[in-house]
Amino acid sequence: MQHEAIPEIQAATTLEALQTVKTKYVGKSGLVTRELGTLGKLPPEERKTRGAEINAVRQAIQEALDTRETTLKREALDAQLASEAIDVTLPGLPLPAGGLHPINRVYDDLTGIYERLGYTVVEGPEVEDEHHNFEALNVPWYHPARDLQDTFWLEDGRLLRTHTSPMQIRYMVDHEPDLKIVVRGKVYRYEATDATHESMFHQLEGLVVGDHINMADLKGTIAEMARGLYGPGAKVRFQPSYYPFVEPGADFAVYWDNPRGESKWLELGGCGMVHPNVFKAVDDLREAQGKERVYEGKTGFAFGLGPERIAMLKYKIPDIRYFYANDPRVIGQFRGELE
Ligand code: DAH
């Protein structure tokens, strides 16, 4: 029996096959087991030798089974390890490169310029209350910006911020002067869309507060930004304008000096010296929070501009709606570097 069993054990190439052989010979009703069962029928004098014989066979088979089992298990493990092996020297699969949205590229250019000037970059809530968006910014009730038609109002009386200026208030309530910040973020206006108007767009807001800050500091700062964007020859132009939260207020344009012959004045945004009423509103809010009044008597300037206009010109995007239409053909052009 042993002569049959051993080759069968050797021939088993899987653990399942080996189990079958095991059952056949040494299982509960296996051949060897049954053989042992016949001992009782033998005369006592034969029983002992016969018993020893069968047990020797049984042991030889069991040993062969154990050895084979160890081998098969090791082979299975080796095979598994081989199949799961990772060749760390193989080159990686080429993945399509992602890209930065053109608005984020322009934001990065802008905040880079301001960070080099020592500004802190902050963001704020897009859902605002009327007080921060209008009241504290000295926007009177009769100002057209308050018009129901320009603002997305929420049912609870709050609104989607119509500009990033309310972050001026929030930041000053939480921080004492001196300070230099730029705010980046989305703003919303309830208006008809066309090639240059979207109901959601972006702004970069600047605020500097300290002692003896004046209009020359503001002009120098905007000029520095223009040079950062368009090179050392860039020019800036200011013209008087009205924004309730600044006095005096101005609009500014930068000269976009483009070697392709498309140079032009680009109306970029508004700016001015922080209105005393804004500082007062901040101090009122601070006082209500148990903080010291530290803004009245300070001086500062503020500005706000739209990165969309810069991006449209820089990347030759003719319609502002392309930025947000999620058309991969537009955004797909901004993979990798595209300068
Ligand atoms: N918040 C203004 C707007 O959305 C832009 C602006 C103008 C911001 C003048 C300022 C500023 O900080 O001083 O139209």
Boltz pocket constraint, residues with backbone or C-beta under 6 A from the ligand:
constraints:
  - pocket:
      binder: B
      contacts: [[A, 162], [A, 163], [A, 164], [A, 165], [A, 205], [A, 206], [A, 243], [A, 245], [A, 246], [A, 250], [A, 269], [A, 270], [A, 271], [A, 272], [A, 302], [A, 303], [A, 304], [A, 305]]
      max_distance: 6.0
